[in-house]
Amino acid sequence: MCNALDPIVRTWIALLDSAEVLLRTAPGRDPGAFDRVGIAIDLLLKHEHTMTDAQRELARRTVWVRDNPESIPDDRSTWGRCTCPTCRLARRLTQAHQKYPALRASAVAIVLPQPTPTTQGELFP
């Protein structure tokens, strides 16, 4: 890995490598090992969320060049996207609203139930 890279990009690559090593070395039936893998992936995605599109694309390009003998793919349109759960959900909702405009109108009309006086305050005094 090149030391001239942005520290944020270097951190993302280190988090990715760490998650991959944990996943490869996790014993098959050890729930604690898979918890550690999950934590590592969560950290990777949280860090990715703080990056700019250009930083994410540079990080993925650097990993591709390092790990793949073939040339970089022509279609890199998604390499700058954040893949954290929040951003993925937002993209899917946007796509759904574009495909089904009526969804937006009905989603706004949904009213969440309010706590009843019998349950309000019982759990959290």
Contacts in CASP RR format, 6 or more apart in sequence:
PFRMAT RR
TARGET T0000
AUTHOR 0000-0000-0000
METHOD contacts of the structure
MODEL  1
MCNALDPIVRTWIALLDSAEVLLRTAPGRDPGAFDRVGIAIDLLLKHEHT
MTDAQRELARRTVWVRDNPESIPDDRSTWGRCTCPTCRLARRLTQAHQKY
PALRASAVAIVLPQPTPTTQGELFP
1 10 0 8 1.000
1 13 0 8 1.000
1 62 0 8 1.000
1 66 0 8 1.000
2 62 0 8 1.000
3 10 0 8 1.000
5 13 0 8 1.000
5 58 0 8 1.000
5 62 0 8 1.000
6 55 0 8 1.000
6 58 0 8 1.000
8 47 0 8 1.000
8 50 0 8 1.000
8 51 0 8 1.000
8 55 0 8 1.000
9 51 0 8 1.000
9 55 0 8 1.000
9 58 0 8 1.000
9 59 0 8 1.000
9 62 0 8 1.000
11 47 0 8 1.000
12 44 0 8 1.000
12 47 0 8 1.000
12 48 0 8 1.000
12 51 0 8 1.000
12 55 0 8 1.000
12 56 0 8 1.000
12 59 0 8 1.000
13 59 0 8 1.000
13 62 0 8 1.000
13 63 0 8 1.000
15 40 0 8 1.000
15 43 0 8 1.000
15 44 0 8 1.000
15 47 0 8 1.000
16 44 0 8 1.000
16 59 0 8 1.000
16 63 0 8 1.000
18 40 0 8 1.000
19 37 0 8 1.000
19 38 0 8 1.000
19 40 0 8 1.000
19 41 0 8 1.000
19 43 0 8 1.000
19 44 0 8 1.000
22 33 0 8 1.000
22 36 0 8 1.000
22 37 0 8 1.000
22 40 0 8 1.000
23 37 0 8 1.000
25 33 0 8 1.000
26 33 0 8 1.000
26 34 0 8 1.000
26 36 0 8 1.000
26 37 0 8 1.000
27 33 0 8 1.000
45 83 0 8 1.000
45 84 0 8 1.000
45 85 0 8 1.000
46 84 0 8 1.000
48 56 0 8 1.000
48 82 0 8 1.000
48 83 0 8 1.000
48 84 0 8 1.000
49 82 0 8 1.000
49 84 0 8 1.000
49 86 0 8 1.000
49 87 0 8 1.000
51 59 0 8 1.000
51 82 0 8 1.000
53 80 0 8 1.000
53 81 0 8 1.000
54 80 0 8 1.000
56 79 0 8 1.000
56 80 0 8 1.000
56 81 0 8 1.000
56 82 0 8 1.000
57 76 0 8 1.000
57 79 0 8 1.000
57 80 0 8 1.000
60 76 0 8 1.000
60 79 0 8 1.000
60 80 0 8 1.000
61 72 0 8 1.000
61 76 0 8 1.000
61 79 0 8 1.000
64 72 0 8 1.000
65 72 0 8 1.000
81 87 0 8 1.000
81 91 0 8 1.000
96 103 0 8 1.000
97 103 0 8 1.000
97 104 0 8 1.000
115 121 0 8 1.000
END
